[in-house]
Amino acid sequence: MVRLYAPANRVQAPSSRPELDLRSSPTFPVQKTSLRAGSGPALTCQVKKIIGGRSEDSRLVHGEVCTLKLAHRLMADQLFQPRILLVSNSIAFQREENRMTSLDTLYMQEKEYIKNVTGRLLQSKPNLVLVEKTVSRLAQEIFLREGVSLALNVKYRVLERLERLTGAKIISSVDSMLTGPVLGTSHSFYTMRGDLTDPDSREARGRS
């Protein structure tokens, strides 16, 4: 399967992997960038390879195609003009080692910490959050309750590409945030799951 940035009138059907379609819109314009000295098409044209399938499964995509998995099956897997938040760290409570504390106390501390952290992340009302590392179960439940789609274990190089393409700013430390997060956007976001290992069985399977 091929991932390329193409004119909008040549965009084909959705791919078998999650895709961020980065066509600009008048309401949520995509961050415009210029090629730096020494750069070239290799920075903006990329090939996404998937094991199996046939050559005719390759397609031209105007946007970013990457492998993602949403944290919960009830999270929306299709969004129009998503409000994108990027985090390059974990969203989890760090327990102190070598310190005796009751389980009830630890749970209350974690619950309060996660409530504060997610509250700061939700200040700008994102509806798509991509995190490089892990997210605690409590935080996942809050995102689900607030109608936010969450993807975990996203490669950092993917976050960097999305930062450049969508205008979002990667958050490296939630604890040190002084202001609300800077969100990015795109034309649309959708996920599709297909089995390309069997050339005769490539039917989309619905939600990731």
C-alpha positions in Angstrom: 0.0 0.0 0.0 1.4 3.4 -1.0 1.3 6.6 1.0 1.8 9.7 -1.0 0.6 13.3 -1.0 -1.5 13.7 -4.1 -3.9 16.3 -5.6 -7.3 16.1 -4.0 -9.0 15.0 -7.2 -6.8 11.9 -7.3 -7.5 10.6 -3.8 -8.8 7.1 -3.9 -10.8 4.9 -1.5 -9.8 4.6 2.2 -6.7 2.5 2.9 -6.6 -0.6 5.1 -4.7 1.4 7.7 -5.6 4.4 9.8 -5.3 7.6 7.8 -5.1 11.3 8.5 -6.4 13.1 5.4 -4.5 16.4 5.4 -6.4 18.3 2.7 -6.8 21.9 3.8 -10.2 23.4 4.7 -11.3 27.1 5.2 -12.4 26.4 8.7 -9.4 24.5 10.0 -6.5 25.3 7.8 -3.6 22.9 7.7 -0.2 24.3 8.8 1.7 25.4 5.7 5.4 24.5 5.7 8.1 25.2 3.2 11.0 22.9 2.2 14.2 23.7 3.9 17.6 23.9 2.1 18.8 20.4 1.3 15.3 18.9 1.6 13.3 17.3 -1.2 10.4 15.1 -2.1 11.7 12.4 0.3 10.5 14.5 3.2 6.9 14.8 1.9 6.5 11.6 -0.2 6.6 8.3 1.7 5.8 4.7 1.0 3.9 2.6 3.6 4.5 -1.1 3.1 2.1 -3.8 4.4 2.9 -7.5 4.2 0.7 -9.4 1.7 -1.8 -8.2 -0.8 -1.3 -7.5 -4.5 0.2 -4.7 -6.5 -3.3 -3.4 -7.4 -3.9 -2.8 -3.6 -1.4 0.0 -3.8 -3.0 3.5 -3.9 -2.2 7.1 -3.8 -3.2 8.9 -0.6 -3.3 12.6 0.0 -2.3 12.7 3.7 -0.6 10.7 6.4 -1.1 6.9 6.7 0.2 5.2 9.8 -0.5 2.2 11.9 -2.6 3.1 15.0 -4.9 1.3 17.4 -7.6 3.1 19.3 -7.7 2.3 23.0 -11.4 1.3 23.0 -13.7 -0.1 20.4 -16.4 2.5 21.3 -14.1 5.4 20.5 -14.9 7.2 17.2 -12.8 5.8 14.3 -14.0 8.5 11.8 -13.7 12.2 12.5 -14.2 15.2 10.2 -11.8 18.1 10.9 -10.5 16.5 14.1 -8.9 18.5 16.8 -5.6 16.7 17.3 -3.5 16.6 20.5 0.0 15.0 20.5 1.8 13.7 23.6 5.3 12.3 23.6 5.1 10.8 27.1 3.0 8.6 29.3 -0.2 9.7 30.9 0.1 7.7 34.1 0.7 8.1 37.9 4.2 7.5 39.0 4.3 5.7 42.3 7.1 6.4 44.7 9.4 3.4 45.3 10.5 2.1 48.7 7.7 3.8 50.4 5.0 2.0 52.4 1.5 3.3 51.4 -1.9 1.7 51.7 -3.6 0.6 48.5 -6.5 2.9 49.2 -4.2 5.9 49.6 -2.4 5.1 46.3 -5.7 4.7 44.5 -6.9 8.1 45.7 -3.6 9.8 44.8 -3.7 8.2 41.3 -7.3 9.2 40.8 -6.7 12.8 41.8 -3.5 13.0 39.7 -5.1 11.6 36.5 -8.2 13.9 37.0 -5.9 16.9 37.1 -3.7 15.8 34.1 -6.6 14.9 31.8 -8.4 18.1 32.8 -5.4 20.2 31.6 -5.2 18.2 28.3 -8.9 18.6 27.7 -8.8 22.4 28.2 -8.6 23.0 24.4 -11.3 20.3 23.7 -9.4 17.8 21.5 -11.3 14.9 20.1 -8.3 12.9 18.9 -5.3 12.3 21.3 -2.2 10.4 20.1 0.3 9.3 22.8 3.8 7.9 22.3 3.7 5.7 25.4 1.1 4.3 27.8 -2.0 5.8 29.3 -3.5 4.6 32.6 -6.8 2.9 32.6 -8.4 5.7 34.6 -7.3 8.3 32.0 -8.6 6.0 29.2 -12.0 5.9 30.8 -12.1 9.7 31.1 -11.2 10.2 27.5 -13.9 7.7 26.5 -16.5 9.4 28.7 -15.6 12.8 27.1 -15.9 11.4 23.6 -12.2 11.6 22.8 -10.6 9.0 20.5 -7.2 7.9 22.0 -4.4 6.0 20.3 -1.5 4.6 22.4 2.1 3.6 21.6 2.4 5.9 18.6 5.9 6.1 17.2 7.6 9.4 17.9 8.6 9.9 14.2 4.9 9.7 13.4 4.1 12.4 16.0 6.8 14.6 14.5 5.3 14.2 11.0 1.9 15.0 12.3 3.2 18.1 14.2 4.6 19.4 10.9 1.6 18.6 8.9 -1.3 19.5 11.2 0.2 22.5 13.2 -0.1 20.7 16.6 2.7 21.1 19.1 4.0 17.9 20.8 3.6 17.9 24.5 6.8 16.4 26.1 5.7 16.8 29.7 2.2 17.1 30.9 3.3 18.1 34.4 5.2 21.1 33.2 2.4 22.5 31.0 1.9 26.2 31.8 -0.8 26.9 29.2 -3.3 24.9 27.4 -2.1 22.5 24.6 -1.8 23.7 21.0 -4.0 21.5 18.8 -3.7 20.7 15.2 -6.2 19.6 12.6 -6.7 17.9 9.2 -9.5 17.4 6.7 -10.5 14.1 8.3 -9.4 11.1 10.2 -10.5 7.5 9.8 -9.4 4.0 10.5 -10.0 0.8 8.5 -8.9 -2.7 9.3 -8.3 -5.2 6.6 -6.5 -8.5 6.2 -3.9 -8.2 3.3 -2.1 -11.4 4.2 -4.7 -13.4 2.1 -5.1 -11.8 -1.3 -8.6 -13.3 -1.6 -9.8 -12.0 1.7 -9.4 -8.2 1.9 -12.7 -7.1 3.3 -12.6 -4.3 5.8 -13.4 -5.5 9.3 -14.8 -2.3 10.8 -13.5 -0.6 13.9 -9.9 -1.0 15.1 
